[in-house]
Amino acid sequence: MDSSIKVAVIGAGTMGSGIAQVAAQAGHNVVLFDTRLEAVDKALAGLRMTLDKLVEKGKLTAGQADRIHGRITPASDLMDLAGSGLVIEAIIEDLGIKQRLFSELEGIVATDAILATNTSSLSVTAIAGGLKHPERMVGLHFFNPAPLLPLVEVVPGLATDEALAPRMMALMQAWGKTPVVCKDTPGFIVNRVARPFYGEAIRIYEEGIADMPTIDAAMKSAGFKMGPFELMDLIGNDINFTVTKTVWEAFFYDQRYKPSFTQQRQVESGRLGRKSGRGYYSYDANGAVIAPSSRTSAGSLAEDPAGTRGKTAGSLRASGDPAEVSQMIVERILAMLINEAADAVFWQVASATDIDLAMTKGVNYPKGLLAWAGEKGAGHWLGVLERLQAIYGEDRYRPSPQLRRMARM
Ligand SMILES: NC(=O)c1ccc[n+]([C@@H]2O[C@H](COP(=O)([O-])OP(=O)(O)OC[C@H]3O[C@@H](n4cnc5c(N)ncnc54)[C@H](O)[C@@H]3O)[C@@H](O)[C@H]2O)c1
């Protein structure tokens, strides 16, 4: 598929505006449509500012910036998308609304036009379910911010033509992206494998083993750019909670993905994170952290001077000594992440190489989890999980058959 193909992007919000920029930078003419025309205007004004900054930094010439901007045409009617060869949908995450949009589109675009969805958590197969020609539908899951993060998960649905995923892989490479192909399963790769980064951190906090800044500091000492609570505040606690709930429900309520009351209460109280000025931390008008939000830090080690709760989880031998607590936090969260990555391999969601690529290129993990597992040996991580499972007696900590297999190798 060459750059003469016209690309349509539907939804001019956070993701659609970024995807339109990526396609225009790759040389495509782009039509940008949104039910709210002001969203398209805002996206084009935002793109102008972004491109001007790139010119200031010397990354683009003024002429290149003008040409990129000039390739994006606003559309006020779905009919304006008629000549597009590829349509990428980035509208509200609602199955019924997406299905209706694609049904309508089928009557507008040519029969050989490719239909792609940027859904994060819905099934591509379900979105294509109402189409007359579901074989031309595929998932193209970009990450936020789309112009900066290289990863794109290419997700064929059950009815997708077999030739389509390789075509999209090639196109995404031509757009300068790092595509990985993955099965149409809940959360695809990243939103599935990353769940314990948040879920296990909250669990450690809820058990009173450590407070949020301690957990964040521990994970940063392991090489993560942000701690789990800092990152949840950045993503938005409402969005993170919705993804957690959606993945848990989509896995038929598997205990491993169970959401937490801590997360739910944050959302209920409107503490959505940076965007509302308060989440797990409080922020001043400039976005600087003032302090952990009051109450959310209840249950810290400070209220458990003997460190007995730390000891219980000890299991992983935490003594209350800060260095040991930090190590225990990292081991517990990493063990859960590695187990999740191994399980995704076991269920053939994607190859081990692509899973490691996805976590480093989509969410900036310092290392691929499966490569990381190899440093101490899979047997080490299996041991951590077996101890957790023995202590808690919960299915949540069941080791993946793939981790056992890796430990035997
Ligand atoms: N924000 C992220 O980090 C992220 C990352 C990857 C994927 N996604 C997915 O991308 C999609 C869009 O997310 P977003 O964060 O950009 O949302 P957003 O709210 O920023 O933008 C959505 C836009 O779609 C428009 N819209 C809603 N219904 C429409 C319709 N029927 N027709 C045309 N336009 C319509 C809205 O007016 C809005 O401008 C969702 O499916 C989301 O799950 C989001």
The ligand as an ORCA input file, in Angstrom:
! r2SCAN-3c Opt
* xyz 0 1
  N      -6.249      7.625     24.980
  C      -5.440      6.576     24.927
  O      -4.434      6.487     25.640
  C      -5.734      5.467     23.942
  C      -4.692      4.630     23.527
  C      -4.938      3.648     22.569
  C      -6.222      3.483     22.069
  N      -7.237      4.292     22.505
  C      -8.568      4.082     21.901
  O      -8.743      5.078     20.892
  C     -10.126      5.444     20.805
  C     -10.267      6.942     21.018
  O      -9.727      7.293     22.269
  P      -9.297      8.802     22.603
  O      -8.566      8.742     23.891
  O      -8.674      9.438     21.427
  O     -10.733      9.455     22.856
  P     -11.131     11.003     22.834
  O     -12.300     11.124     23.728
  O      -9.952     11.877     23.058
  O     -11.609     11.235     21.309
  C     -12.715     10.580     20.754
  C     -13.304     11.485     19.671
  O     -14.285     10.721     18.945
  C     -15.359     11.584     18.653
  N     -16.544     10.755     18.401
  C     -17.303     10.094     19.303
  N     -18.255      9.381     18.667
  C     -18.082      9.594     17.341
  C     -18.736      9.094     16.169
  N     -19.769      8.276     16.252
  N     -18.283      9.496     14.962
  C     -17.225     10.353     14.866
  N     -16.575     10.842     15.943
  C     -16.984     10.465     17.170
  C     -15.481     12.508     19.852
  O     -16.154     13.699     19.513
  C     -14.011     12.717     20.204
  O     -13.481     13.883     19.589
  C     -10.868      4.580     21.819
  O     -11.320      3.418     21.189
  C      -9.751      4.234     22.832
  O     -10.012      3.031     23.512
  C      -7.024      5.293     23.412
*
